[in-house]
Amino acid sequence: MYINSSFLSYIQSLEIYHRRKFDSKLFLESDYNTYMEKLKVFVEKEIPEFTAKIDSMKQHGNEVNLGKRLKEIISSLSGDSKSYLFGNSKKRDKFIMQLVETRNYLTHFDKTRKKNILEDTNSLLNAVMRMQALITLTILIDLGIDEEIALNRIKESNK
């Protein structure tokens, strides 16, 4: 239970970090507002009981999903940092999919169409440690520390 909670805390931290640092949207804000207004008009006319749901979706409906958030954070790093923390691009993509599917499973307890869930303790612990390193590295970089120096300190860490 502790490792599951730790996993969810770290993945949530990465999601919050991305929301604050990056300005990623699915659509231009003006286009999104136009689409939402059209949708709202349609729903009010055809399915009025769904109007409140559409209104509640509007605030975060234009945001990218967790997978895209993680890719954007990782893409902002140097090649050396990406390679050290995640390996080649194929391994990075698989790790991102594992994080997303595991988060979704631990949040909703639904395994439908999920083939990459990290379930055993060692895999979850490894994912938590990699997320810790990613968070540490991004914070150090944001504080103005050279990425190469920050990465070397992470490499020297016993954890």
C-alpha positions in Angstrom: 0.0 0.0 0.0 2.8 2.4 0.8 4.5 1.9 -2.5 1.2 2.5 -4.3 0.7 5.8 -2.4 4.3 6.9 -3.1 3.8 6.1 -6.8 0.7 8.2 -7.0 2.2 11.1 -5.1 5.2 11.2 -7.4 3.1 11.0 -10.6 0.8 13.7 -9.2 3.9 15.9 -8.5 5.1 15.5 -12.1 1.6 16.4 -13.4 1.4 19.5 -11.2 4.9 20.5 -12.2 4.0 20.3 -15.9 0.8 22.3 -15.4 2.8 25.1 -13.8 5.9 25.0 -16.0 4.5 24.3 -19.5 1.7 25.9 -21.4 0.5 22.9 -23.4 -3.0 22.9 -24.8 -4.9 20.7 -27.2 -6.3 23.6 -29.2 -5.7 27.3 -29.4 -7.6 28.9 -26.5 -9.9 30.9 -28.9 -10.7 27.7 -30.9 -11.3 25.7 -27.7 -13.8 28.3 -26.4 -15.6 28.3 -29.7 -15.9 24.5 -29.7 -17.1 24.5 -26.1 -19.8 27.1 -26.8 -21.0 25.1 -29.8 -21.0 21.9 -27.7 -22.8 23.7 -24.9 -25.6 25.0 -27.2 -26.0 21.5 -28.7 -26.1 19.8 -25.2 -28.5 22.3 -23.8 -30.9 21.7 -26.7 -30.5 17.9 -27.1 -29.3 16.5 -23.7 -30.0 19.2 -21.0 -29.2 16.9 -18.1 -25.7 16.7 -19.4 -25.2 20.5 -19.4 -23.6 20.6 -15.9 -21.1 17.9 -16.9 -20.0 20.0 -19.9 -19.7 23.1 -17.8 -17.4 21.2 -15.3 -15.3 19.9 -18.1 -14.6 23.3 -19.6 -11.9 24.3 -17.1 -9.5 21.5 -17.8 -10.8 20.1 -21.1 -8.2 21.8 -23.2 -5.2 20.3 -21.3 -3.0 17.5 -22.6 -3.1 14.1 -21.0 -0.5 12.6 -18.6 1.4 10.8 -21.2 2.0 14.0 -23.2 2.9 15.8 -20.0 5.6 13.3 -19.1 6.9 13.3 -22.7 7.2 17.1 -22.6 9.0 17.1 -19.3 11.4 14.4 -20.4 12.0 16.0 -23.8 13.1 19.2 -22.1 16.1 17.4 -20.7 19.5 16.8 -22.4 20.2 13.6 -24.2 22.6 12.5 -21.4 19.9 13.0 -18.8 17.3 11.2 -20.8 19.6 8.3 -21.5 20.7 7.9 -17.9 17.2 8.0 -16.4 15.3 6.2 -19.1 17.5 4.6 -21.7 16.8 4.9 -25.4 13.6 6.5 -26.9 11.9 3.1 -27.2 12.5 2.4 -23.5 11.4 6.0 -22.5 8.1 5.5 -24.4 7.5 2.2 -22.7 8.3 3.7 -19.3 5.9 6.6 -19.9 3.1 4.1 -20.9 3.8 2.1 -17.8 3.5 5.2 -15.6 0.3 6.3 -17.3 -1.4 2.9 -17.1 -0.2 2.2 -13.6 -1.5 5.6 -12.4 -4.9 5.0 -14.2 -5.1 1.5 -12.6 -4.2 2.7 -9.1 -6.7 5.5 -9.4 -9.6 3.5 -10.9 -8.7 -0.2 -10.4 -9.7 -1.0 -13.9 -7.3 -3.2 -15.9 -9.3 -3.0 -19.1 -7.0 -2.6 -22.1 -4.0 -2.0 -19.9 -1.0 -4.2 -20.7 1.8 -2.2 -19.1 0.7 -1.9 -15.4 3.6 -2.0 -12.9 2.2 -4.4 -10.2 5.1 -6.0 -8.5 6.9 -4.1 -5.7 10.3 -4.0 -7.3 8.9 -2.5 -10.6 6.9 0.1 -8.6 9.9 0.9 -6.4 12.1 1.3 -9.5 9.5 3.7 -11.1 9.3 5.7 -7.9 13.1 6.1 -7.8 13.2 7.2 -11.4 10.4 9.7 -10.8 12.3 11.0 -7.7 15.4 11.5 -9.9 13.4 13.2 -12.6 11.7 15.6 -10.1 15.1 16.3 -8.4 16.8 17.0 -11.7 14.0 19.3 -13.0 13.9 21.3 -9.7 17.7 21.7 -9.7 17.6 22.9 -13.3 14.8 25.3 -12.5 16.9 26.6 -9.6 19.6 27.5 -12.2 22.0 24.7 -11.6 23.7 23.4 -14.8 22.0 20.2 -15.9 25.2 18.3 -16.4 26.3 19.2 -12.8 22.8 18.2 -11.4 22.9 14.9 -13.4 26.4 14.1 -12.1 25.2 14.6 -8.5 22.2 12.3 -9.1 24.6 9.7 -10.5 26.8 10.0 -7.4 23.8 9.5 -5.1 23.4 6.3 -3.2 19.7 6.2 -4.1 
